[in-house]
Amino acid sequence: MDTWLAALRPVGKLIIQTVNAEAFGWGRIRYGDFTHENAFTPGSMSQVLLTCGFASPASLPSRPCGNGFRALLRRLMWRVIEQGARIYLHAATGSGLIHSSHILTDNFITCAQRPLSPR
């Protein structure tokens, strides 16, 4: 992280896609490739980035994408699955259904920036 921070220009942006340890199937992704040494949640990724001197970390889900009928079908199926998972999480934790901050995709993308001034 220190190397990445030093390589960026002031207010330059770092974009990371990584395994989501909050996802229901995260172990399949984490342990499906021996190069995956760590798994993060959006919250733990923000903690790491802030600790290393990055500013304004924000995470987004990495939902299914693509063109064509099969891709459309995958996106529609994911929306149904995601809503079902949000209902489950609401029942289990009481977190909000509509404005829930849970990212449930197998991977997530985080963007953070180098601050104007050094640490």
Backbone hydrogen bonds in HBPLUS format (Angstrom, degrees):
<---DONOR---> <-ACCEPTOR-->    atom                        ^
c    i                          cat <-CA-CA->   ^        H-A-AA   ^      H-
h    n   atom  resd res      DA  || num        DHA   H-A  angle D-A-AA Bond
n    s   type  num  typ     dist DA aas  dist angle  dist       angle   num
A0005-LEU N   A0001-MET O   2.86 MM   4  6.10 163.2  1.89 154.9 159.3     1
A0006-ALA N   A0002-ASP O   2.97 MM   4  6.14 162.9  2.00 147.1 151.6     2
A0007-ALA N   A0003-THR O   3.01 MM   4  6.14 143.2  2.15 142.4 152.1     3
A0008-LEU N   A0005-LEU O   3.31 MM   3  5.53 146.2  2.44 102.4 111.3     4
A0012-GLY N   A0009-ARG O   2.71 MM   3  4.90 148.6  1.81 139.0 135.2     5
A0011-VAL N   A0114-ARG O   2.87 MM 103  4.77 138.0  2.05 127.4 138.2     6
A0114-ARG N   A0012-GLY O   2.85 MM 102  5.45 156.1  1.90 155.1 162.8     7
A0014-LEU N   A0112-ALA O   2.75 MM  98  5.32 167.4  1.76 160.7 164.8     8
A0112-ALA N   A0014-LEU O   2.96 MM  98  5.32 155.5  2.02 148.9 156.8     9
A0016-ILE N   A0110-THR O   2.86 MM  94  5.23 163.1  1.88 154.3 160.1    10
A0110-THR N   A0016-ILE O   2.76 MM  94  5.23 158.8  1.80 153.9 161.4    11
A0018-THR N   A0108-PHE O   3.01 MM  90  5.78 156.4  2.07 160.2 165.8    12
A0108-PHE N   A0018-THR O   3.01 MM  90  5.78 150.8  2.10 155.2 164.4    13
A0020-ASN N   A0106-ASP O   2.76 MM  86  5.33 160.9  1.79 150.6 144.3    14
A0023-ALA N   A0020-ASN O   3.11 MM   3  5.53 160.1  2.15 112.5 118.6    15
A0021-ALA N   A0040-PHE O   2.74 MM  19  5.27 173.5  1.74 136.2 138.5    16
A0026-TRP N   A0023-ALA O   3.39 MM   3  5.12 159.9  2.43 109.3 106.6    17
A0028-ARG N   A0025-GLY O   3.10 MM   3  5.66 134.8  2.31 115.0 125.5    18
A0030-ARG N   A0026-TRP O   2.78 MM   4  5.96 176.2  1.78 163.2 164.5    19
A0031-TYR N   A0027-GLY O   2.88 MM   4  5.65 167.3  1.89 142.4 146.8    20
A0032-GLY N   A0029-ILE O   3.37 MM   3  5.04 146.6  2.49  92.1 101.5    21
A0036-HIS N   A0033-ASP O   3.01 MM   3  5.85 168.9  2.02 127.5 131.1    22
A0045-MET N   A0041-THR O   2.91 MM   4  6.08 159.3  1.95 158.3 164.0    23
A0046-SER N   A0042-PRO O   3.06 MM   4  6.24 155.8  2.12 142.1 148.2    24
A0047-GLN N   A0043-GLY O   3.03 MM   4  6.33 154.9  2.09 145.4 152.3    25
A0048-VAL N   A0044-SER O   3.00 MM   4  6.25 161.1  2.03 149.0 153.0    26
A0049-LEU N   A0045-MET O   2.97 MM   4  6.19 170.9  1.97 155.5 157.8    27
A0050-LEU N   A0046-SER O   2.90 MM   4  6.02 166.4  1.92 154.1 157.9    28
A0051-THR N   A0047-GLN O   2.95 MM   4  6.02 159.6  1.99 147.6 153.6    29
A0052-CYS N   A0048-VAL O   2.98 MM   4  6.17 144.8  2.11 146.8 156.3    30
A0054-PHE N   A0049-LEU O   2.88 MM   5  5.23 150.2  1.97 159.1 150.5    31
A0053-GLY N   A0050-LEU O   3.14 MM   3  5.19 159.7  2.18 103.1 109.0    32
A0055-ALA N   A0113-GLN O   2.73 MM  58  5.22 165.4  1.75 158.4 163.1    33
A0113-GLN N   A0055-ALA O   2.92 MM  58  5.22 175.1  1.92 153.7 155.3    34
A0058-ALA N   A0111-CYS O   2.94 MM  53  5.49 145.4  2.06 145.8 156.8    35
A0111-CYS N   A0058-ALA O   2.92 MM  53  5.49 160.6  1.96 155.4 158.9    36
A0060-LEU N   A0109-ILE O   2.77 MM  49  5.29 153.3  1.84 153.6 162.9    37
A0109-ILE N   A0060-LEU O   2.90 MM  49  5.29 166.8  1.91 158.5 162.4    38
A0062-SER N   A0107-ASN O   3.34 MM  45  5.62 146.2  2.46 144.1 134.5    39
A0072-LEU N   A0068-GLY O   3.03 MM   4  6.28 157.5  2.08 148.4 155.2    40
A0073-LEU N   A0069-PHE O   2.86 MM   4  6.11 159.1  1.90 153.2 159.0    41
A0074-ARG N   A0070-ARG O   2.91 MM   4  6.19 155.9  1.97 146.8 153.2    42
A0075-ARG N   A0071-ALA O   2.96 MM   4  6.22 159.9  2.00 150.6 155.6    43
A0076-LEU N   A0072-LEU O   2.97 MM   4  6.23 160.7  2.01 152.8 157.8    44
A0077-MET N   A0073-LEU O   2.89 MM   4  6.08 163.2  1.92 151.7 156.6    45
A0078-TRP N   A0074-ARG O   2.87 MM   4  6.04 156.1  1.93 147.6 154.6    46
A0079-ARG N   A0075-ARG O   3.05 MM   4  6.32 154.0  2.12 145.7 151.9    47
A0080-VAL N   A0076-LEU O   3.23 MM   4  6.56 156.4  2.29 148.9 154.1    48
A0081-ILE N   A0077-MET O   2.95 MM   4  6.23 166.8  1.97 155.1 158.9    49
A0082-GLU N   A0078-TRP O   2.72 MM   4  5.83 164.6  1.74 156.7 161.3    50
A0083-GLN N   A0079-ARG O   3.05 MM   4  6.19 157.3  2.10 142.4 147.8    51
A0084-GLY N   A0080-VAL O   3.01 MM   4  6.27 158.5  2.06 149.3 155.5    52
A0085-ALA N   A0081-ILE O   2.88 MM   4  6.16 154.5  1.95 151.4 158.6    53
A0086-ARG N   A0082-GLU O   2.93 MM   4  6.20 149.1  2.02 144.4 153.0    54
A0087-ILE N   A0083-GLN O   2.97 MM   4  6.27 150.8  2.06 146.8 154.4    55
A0088-TYR N   A0084-GLY O   3.01 MM   4  6.31 158.8  2.05 146.4 152.1    56
A0089-LEU N   A0085-ALA O   2.87 MM   4  6.15 164.7  1.90 152.2 155.7    57
A0090-HIS N   A0086-ARG O   2.86 MM   4  6.01 149.9  1.95 142.9 151.4    58
A0091-ALA N   A0087-ILE O   2.96 MM   4  6.22 158.5  2.01 151.1 156.3    59
A0092-ALA N   A0088-TYR O   2.89 MM   4  6.14 153.8  1.96 150.5 158.7    60
A0093-THR N   A0089-LEU O   2.73 MM   4  5.64 157.2  1.78 148.7 154.3    61
A0094-GLY N   A0090-HIS O   2.76 MM   4  4.44 139.0  1.92 117.1 128.3    62
